[in-house]
Amino acid sequence: MTDQHADRIRGAARIFQDAYEALVAALEGMDDTSAARLAPDGGWSPAQVAWHVAESNRLTAATLSGALPGARRADGFVEDPALFSRIPERAETLIPALNPPAGVTRDDALTKLRWSAAPTLKAIETLTPDRAANYTVKLPFGVLNLYQLAEFAAEHVGRHQKQLERCLETV
């Protein structure tokens, strides 16, 4: 394993872990009523957000590990350095399975979120250099390799962690 690969994987795993811990702490800091309150802008409740993140983690882990056959080999793929800048602040969830059910409780969301962390970290940490660089997935904002998908997993959790912080400010 090259130093560059190891550094990139360690970085993605560390950022994912930090964002995950902050998200869990934010949800734990809410009472059940606040966690179930829908966002004033019509968005999900904090519990629904956490449920969505957990389910996204599950699908990301399966894609990274190859358990879900969504990644395609693309030898010579060149990363787009501006890819993440094209992610909209608020995006529609295009995969129906990622939409949380109504009535998700804080405890249900925390359980699902806690369950999702270890497989996601393992999938990030066990990515091989070949798979990480030469397999791609298409997301609404562009095509990314599995290095970038691992980094997006961390970014995704972090984005939603900040969303929960904003919810706490309005409670």
Short mmCIF file of the C-alpha atoms (twelve columns), coordinates in Angstrom:
data_MODEL
# 
_entry.id   MODEL 
# 
loop_
_atom_site.group_PDB 
_atom_site.id 
_atom_site.type_symbol 
_atom_site.label_atom_id 
_atom_site.label_alt_id 
_atom_site.label_comp_id 
_atom_site.label_asym_id 
_atom_site.label_seq_id 
_atom_site.Cartn_x 
_atom_site.Cartn_y 
_atom_site.Cartn_z 
_atom_site.pdbx_PDB_model_num 
ATOM 1   C CA . MET A 1   0.000   0.000  0.000   1 
ATOM 2   C CA . THR A 2   1.380   3.348  -0.983  1 
ATOM 3   C CA . ASP A 3   1.778   6.165  1.528   1 
ATOM 4   C CA . GLN A 4   -0.518  8.355  -0.580  1 
ATOM 5   C CA . HIS A 5   -3.266  5.709  -0.528  1 
ATOM 6   C CA . ALA A 6   -2.850  5.091  3.200   1 
ATOM 7   C CA . ASP A 7   -2.932  8.821  3.957   1 
ATOM 8   C CA . ARG A 8   -6.046  9.379  1.881   1 
ATOM 9   C CA . ILE A 9   -7.872  6.436  3.442   1 
ATOM 10  C CA . ARG A 10  -6.834  7.478  6.967   1 
ATOM 11  C CA . GLY A 11  -8.019  11.012 6.265   1 
ATOM 12  C CA . ALA A 12  -11.411 9.905  4.950   1 
ATOM 13  C CA . ALA A 13  -11.881 7.526  7.886   1 
ATOM 14  C CA . ARG A 14  -10.892 10.180 10.443  1 
ATOM 15  C CA . ILE A 15  -13.189 12.815 8.961   1 
ATOM 16  C CA . PHE A 16  -16.044 10.304 8.776   1 
ATOM 17  C CA . GLN A 17  -15.509 9.272  12.406  1 
ATOM 18  C CA . ASP A 18  -15.355 12.874 13.619  1 
ATOM 19  C CA . ALA A 19  -18.492 13.887 11.706  1 
ATOM 20  C CA . TYR A 20  -20.324 10.751 12.870  1 
ATOM 21  C CA . GLU A 21  -19.452 11.419 16.523  1 
ATOM 22  C CA . ALA A 22  -20.613 15.037 16.227  1 
ATOM 23  C CA . LEU A 23  -23.894 13.942 14.627  1 
ATOM 24  C CA . VAL A 24  -24.550 11.393 17.361  1 
ATOM 25  C CA . ALA A 25  -23.722 13.966 20.045  1 
ATOM 26  C CA . ALA A 26  -26.073 16.515 18.476  1 
ATOM 27  C CA . LEU A 27  -28.943 14.017 18.362  1 
ATOM 28  C CA . GLU A 28  -28.202 12.807 21.889  1 
ATOM 29  C CA . GLY A 29  -28.333 16.430 23.028  1 
ATOM 30  C CA . MET A 30  -31.933 16.749 21.868  1 
ATOM 31  C CA . ASP A 31  -34.983 15.652 23.771  1 
ATOM 32  C CA . ASP A 32  -37.450 13.324 22.034  1 
ATOM 33  C CA . THR A 33  -39.845 16.144 21.131  1 
ATOM 34  C CA . SER A 34  -37.152 18.301 19.543  1 
ATOM 35  C CA . ALA A 35  -35.746 15.325 17.632  1 
ATOM 36  C CA . ALA A 36  -39.187 14.589 16.169  1 
ATOM 37  C CA . ARG A 37  -40.016 18.202 15.227  1 
ATOM 38  C CA . LEU A 38  -40.065 18.797 11.488  1 
ATOM 39  C CA . ALA A 39  -37.774 21.534 10.230  1 
ATOM 40  C CA . PRO A 40  -39.484 24.928 9.828   1 
ATOM 41  C CA . ASP A 41  -38.568 24.951 6.129   1 
ATOM 42  C CA . GLY A 42  -40.521 21.748 5.552   1 
ATOM 43  C CA . GLY A 43  -37.485 19.505 5.802   1 
ATOM 44  C CA . TRP A 44  -37.011 16.379 7.826   1 
ATOM 45  C CA . SER A 45  -36.948 16.179 11.581  1 
ATOM 46  C CA . PRO A 46  -33.548 15.660 13.241  1 
ATOM 47  C CA . ALA A 47  -34.450 12.005 13.843  1 
ATOM 48  C CA . GLN A 48  -35.324 11.595 10.168  1 
ATOM 49  C CA . VAL A 49  -32.061 13.249 9.162   1 
ATOM 50  C CA . ALA A 50  -30.102 10.798 11.319  1 
ATOM 51  C CA . TRP A 51  -32.086 7.872  9.905   1 
ATOM 52  C CA . HIS A 52  -31.273 9.095  6.365   1 
ATOM 53  C CA . VAL A 53  -27.578 9.396  7.207   1 
ATOM 54  C CA . ALA A 54  -27.529 5.876  8.646   1 
ATOM 55  C CA . GLU A 55  -29.197 4.423  5.564   1 
ATOM 56  C CA . SER A 56  -26.848 6.411  3.303   1 
ATOM 57  C CA . ASN A 57  -23.906 5.038  5.286   1 
ATOM 58  C CA . ARG A 58  -25.204 1.506  4.755   1 
ATOM 59  C CA . LEU A 59  -25.467 1.942  0.990   1 
ATOM 60  C CA . THR A 60  -22.099 3.693  0.793   1 
ATOM 61  C CA . ALA A 61  -20.404 0.903  2.751   1 
ATOM 62  C CA . ALA A 62  -21.947 -1.712 0.465   1 
ATOM 63  C CA . THR A 63  -20.795 0.194  -2.619  1 
ATOM 64  C CA . LEU A 64  -17.268 0.706  -1.291  1 
ATOM 65  C CA . SER A 65  -16.901 -2.948 -0.308  1 
ATOM 66  C CA . GLY A 66  -18.421 -4.305 -3.517  1 
ATOM 67  C CA . ALA A 67  -21.360 -5.934 -1.722  1 
ATOM 68  C CA . LEU A 68  -23.648 -3.659 -3.747  1 
ATOM 69  C CA . PRO A 69  -22.782 -3.836 -7.444  1 
ATOM 70  C CA . GLY A 70  -23.008 -0.115 -8.168  1 
ATOM 71  C CA . ALA A 71  -19.392 0.787  -8.899  1 
ATOM 72  C CA . ARG A 72  -18.026 0.360  -12.408 1 
ATOM 73  C CA . ARG A 73  -14.419 -0.112 -13.426 1 
ATOM 74  C CA . ALA A 74  -13.032 2.976  -15.168 1 
ATOM 75  C CA . ASP A 75  -9.293  2.590  -15.640 1 
ATOM 76  C CA . GLY A 76  -7.573  5.919  -16.096 1 
ATOM 77  C CA . PHE A 77  -10.365 7.878  -14.419 1 
ATOM 78  C CA . VAL A 78  -9.292  11.441 -13.661 1 
ATOM 79  C CA . GLU A 79  -10.785 13.045 -10.572 1 
ATOM 80  C CA . ASP A 80  -12.563 16.351 -10.917 1 
ATOM 81  C CA . PRO A 81  -11.139 18.607 -8.181  1 
ATOM 82  C CA . ALA A 82  -14.250 20.816 -8.298  1 
ATOM 83  C CA . LEU A 83  -16.680 17.926 -7.857  1 
ATOM 84  C CA . PHE A 84  -17.664 18.619 -4.257  1 
ATOM 85  C CA . SER A 85  -18.206 22.313 -4.962  1 
ATOM 86  C CA . ARG A 86  -21.135 21.333 -7.201  1 
ATOM 87  C CA . ILE A 87  -23.080 19.654 -4.408  1 
ATOM 88  C CA . PRO A 88  -26.171 21.762 -3.809  1 
ATOM 89  C CA . GLU A 89  -26.811 22.965 -0.283  1 
ATOM 90  C CA . ARG A 90  -30.107 21.113 -0.302  1 
ATOM 91  C CA . ALA A 91  -30.716 18.204 -2.648  1 
ATOM 92  C CA . GLU A 92  -33.563 15.856 -3.403  1 
ATOM 93  C CA . THR A 93  -32.925 12.290 -2.345  1 
ATOM 94  C CA . LEU A 94  -33.213 10.349 -5.599  1 
ATOM 95  C CA . ILE A 95  -33.046 6.876  -4.058  1 
ATOM 96  C CA . PRO A 96  -36.409 6.179  -2.389  1 
ATOM 97  C CA . ALA A 97  -34.808 3.887  0.203   1 
ATOM 98  C CA . LEU A 98  -32.910 6.923  1.570   1 
ATOM 99  C CA . ASN A 99  -36.098 8.815  2.400   1 
ATOM 100 C CA . PRO A 100 -36.874 8.314  6.082   1 
ATOM 101 C CA . PRO A 101 -40.288 7.152  7.176   1 
ATOM 102 C CA . ALA A 102 -42.553 9.545  9.046   1 
ATOM 103 C CA . GLY A 103 -42.515 9.154  12.789  1 
ATOM 104 C CA . VAL A 104 -38.897 8.054  13.204  1 
ATOM 105 C CA . THR A 105 -38.021 8.401  16.883  1 
ATOM 106 C CA . ARG A 106 -34.795 9.739  18.318  1 
ATOM 107 C CA . ASP A 107 -33.950 6.329  19.796  1 
ATOM 108 C CA . ASP A 108 -34.661 4.505  16.524  1 
ATOM 109 C CA . ALA A 109 -32.493 6.970  14.631  1 
ATOM 110 C CA . LEU A 110 -29.648 6.697  17.141  1 
ATOM 111 C CA . THR A 111 -29.762 2.899  17.024  1 
ATOM 112 C CA . LYS A 112 -29.672 2.861  13.231  1 
ATOM 113 C CA . LEU A 113 -26.965 5.526  13.138  1 
ATOM 114 C CA . ARG A 114 -24.758 3.661  15.618  1 
ATOM 115 C CA . TRP A 115 -25.217 0.449  13.669  1 
ATOM 116 C CA . SER A 116 -24.107 2.139  10.434  1 
ATOM 117 C CA . ALA A 117 -20.750 3.496  11.607  1 
ATOM 118 C CA . ALA A 118 -18.593 0.374  11.943  1 
ATOM 119 C CA . PRO A 119 -19.408 -1.114 8.513   1 
ATOM 120 C CA . THR A 120 -18.836 2.255  6.859   1 
ATOM 121 C CA . LEU A 121 -15.482 2.762  8.564   1 
ATOM 122 C CA . LYS A 122 -14.453 -0.786 7.708   1 
ATOM 123 C CA . ALA A 123 -15.420 -0.279 4.061   1 
ATOM 124 C CA . ILE A 124 -13.374 2.922  3.906   1 
ATOM 125 C CA . GLU A 125 -10.367 1.420  5.687   1 
ATOM 126 C CA . THR A 126 -10.275 -1.733 3.553   1 
ATOM 127 C CA . LEU A 127 -10.480 -0.036 0.151   1 
ATOM 128 C CA . THR A 128 -7.636  -1.251 -2.024  1 
ATOM 129 C CA . PRO A 129 -5.672  1.246  -4.107  1 
ATOM 130 C CA . ASP A 130 -6.971  -0.313 -7.333  1 
ATOM 131 C CA . ARG A 131 -10.622 -0.291 -6.292  1 
ATOM 132 C CA . ALA A 132 -10.385 3.188  -4.769  1 
ATOM 133 C CA . ALA A 133 -8.843  4.795  -7.858  1 
ATOM 134 C CA . ASN A 134 -10.324 2.757  -10.706 1 
ATOM 135 C CA . TYR A 135 -13.962 2.177  -9.779  1 
ATOM 136 C CA . THR A 136 -16.536 4.931  -10.168 1 
ATOM 137 C CA . VAL A 137 -20.118 5.718  -9.241  1 
ATOM 138 C CA . LYS A 138 -22.408 8.338  -10.679 1 
ATOM 139 C CA . LEU A 139 -24.146 10.678 -8.260  1 
ATOM 140 C CA . PRO A 140 -26.410 13.595 -9.182  1 
ATOM 141 C CA . PHE A 141 -23.508 16.071 -8.952  1 
ATOM 142 C CA . GLY A 142 -21.010 14.031 -10.985 1 
ATOM 143 C CA . VAL A 143 -18.976 10.877 -11.412 1 
ATOM 144 C CA . LEU A 144 -16.560 10.051 -8.619  1 
ATOM 145 C CA . ASN A 145 -14.145 7.282  -7.862  1 
ATOM 146 C CA . LEU A 146 -14.301 5.321  -4.626  1 
ATOM 147 C CA . TYR A 147 -11.685 7.517  -2.956  1 
ATOM 148 C CA . GLN A 148 -14.064 10.390 -3.512  1 
ATOM 149 C CA . LEU A 149 -17.078 8.314  -2.426  1 
ATOM 150 C CA . ALA A 150 -15.302 7.604  0.881   1 
ATOM 151 C CA . GLU A 151 -14.621 11.322 1.238   1 
ATOM 152 C CA . PHE A 152 -18.222 12.100 0.286   1 
ATOM 153 C CA . ALA A 153 -19.454 9.760  3.034   1 
ATOM 154 C CA . ALA A 154 -17.633 11.949 5.545   1 
ATOM 155 C CA . GLU A 155 -18.839 15.136 3.844   1 
ATOM 156 C CA . HIS A 156 -22.419 13.859 3.839   1 
ATOM 157 C CA . VAL A 157 -22.407 13.081 7.554   1 
ATOM 158 C CA . GLY A 158 -20.786 16.450 8.260   1 
ATOM 159 C CA . ARG A 159 -23.372 18.330 6.213   1 
ATOM 160 C CA . HIS A 160 -26.193 16.692 8.130   1 
ATOM 161 C CA . GLN A 161 -24.439 17.191 11.465  1 
ATOM 162 C CA . LYS A 162 -24.417 20.928 10.730  1 
ATOM 163 C CA . GLN A 163 -28.101 20.667 9.814   1 
ATOM 164 C CA . LEU A 164 -28.813 19.231 13.269  1 
ATOM 165 C CA . GLU A 165 -26.835 22.044 14.875  1 
ATOM 166 C CA . ARG A 166 -29.050 24.536 13.035  1 
ATOM 167 C CA . CYS A 167 -32.113 22.651 14.307  1 
ATOM 168 C CA . LEU A 168 -30.806 22.998 17.856  1 
ATOM 169 C CA . GLU A 169 -30.512 26.759 17.361  1 
ATOM 170 C CA . THR A 170 -34.207 27.021 16.438  1 
ATOM 171 C CA . VAL A 171 -35.490 24.922 19.363  1 
# 
